[in-house]
Amino acid sequence: MSTKAEINVTENAQHRIGIVETASREKTRKVTIQYVSKHPKYGKYVRKRTVLHVHDAKNETGVGDRVEIAECRPISRTKHWTVVRVVEKAPAKAEMVFEADAGTKKKK
């Protein structure tokens, strides 16, 4: 299988929106899709999630980004989805600075 091949997404492919959990591997992201379903017996709403391995050809996503993904041809044993677009970038983390004089932490 050639790694240079273009990954095409058909018009009738499934599209979902999820949040990137890990971005430690090259061109592969772990995206979590959270949803709520009703318990069949007790009727309580239960939070569930689906974790998908997603192909990110340009390495443009980071942890915490909200992305739109689409189903595509199998890229590897676990990757069957690809990133279509970044819906929302994750907010930047505020750095904590330790002041030696006061002994307190302040946001930068």
N, C-alpha and C positions, 0 to 999 in steps of 0.2 A: 504494500500500500504506500503510495507516495504522500509525503508530508507537505508537498508543495501544492497539492490539489486545492482548488477553490471550494469552499464549503457553501453550498447553496441552500437556502431556506425556501421551501415552497409556500405558496399563498395560503394554503389550507392547513399549514402546520400549526400545532398548538403553541400559543404564546402565554407566558406567565411572567409575573413580576415578583422578585424576591430580593433578599439582602445577602450580600457577599459575606461569608463567615471567615474563610481563610483564603489568603492569596500568596501562600508560601512557595507554590510550585510554578514553574515556567509555563505560561499559556493555559493553565488550568486553575479554575476557581471552584470553591465549594459554596453553593448558593442554597439558602434556606427559605422555603416558602411556608409561611405559617397560615393556618386556617382553623376555623371552629366548626365542630360537628356535634350533633346531638347524640347523647348516649341512647342506644336502642331500648334499654330496659328502664333506666331511671330518669331519663329526660333531661338530665343536666348537660349543659354545654361544656364540652371538653376541648381544650386547646391542643392541636396536633401540628406536626410539621413534616415536611418532606425535604430531604437533603439531596441535592443533585450535583453531579460533577459537570462543570460547564467549560466549554472551550472559549478562551479569550485570545484571539489571534494577535491583537495589538498590545496586550498587557496594559490596557488602559484603566482597569478597575482596581479598586483597593478595598480593604476591609471596611465594612459598614456602608458601602455604596448600595443604592437601590438600583437594580438593573432589570431590563426586560430581556427575557431569554426565549428562544424558540427551539423546537425539536428539529433535529437534522439527522443525517445519516450517521451511523456509528463511527466515531473517530478512534475510540479505543474500547477496551472491555467495559469501562464504566461511563465513558463520555458519550452522550447522545443528544446533548443540548449545546447551543452556542449563544454568545452574547449578541443581542441585536443593537441595544443602545443603553447608555447610562441615563437613567431617569433622574437621579438625584445623587450628588456627591456627598460623602460623609462629612460631617462637620469636623473641623480641625480640633485636635485635643489641646486643651489649655495646659501649658507646662507649669509644673509646680516648682517654685524656687524656695530653697531653704535659706532663711536669713539667720546668720550666726549670732547677731546681736540680740534680736528679740526671741529667737528660738521658735518662731512660728512659720507656717507655710503661707505663701501668698501666690495668687495666680499672676502669671506674667501678662 
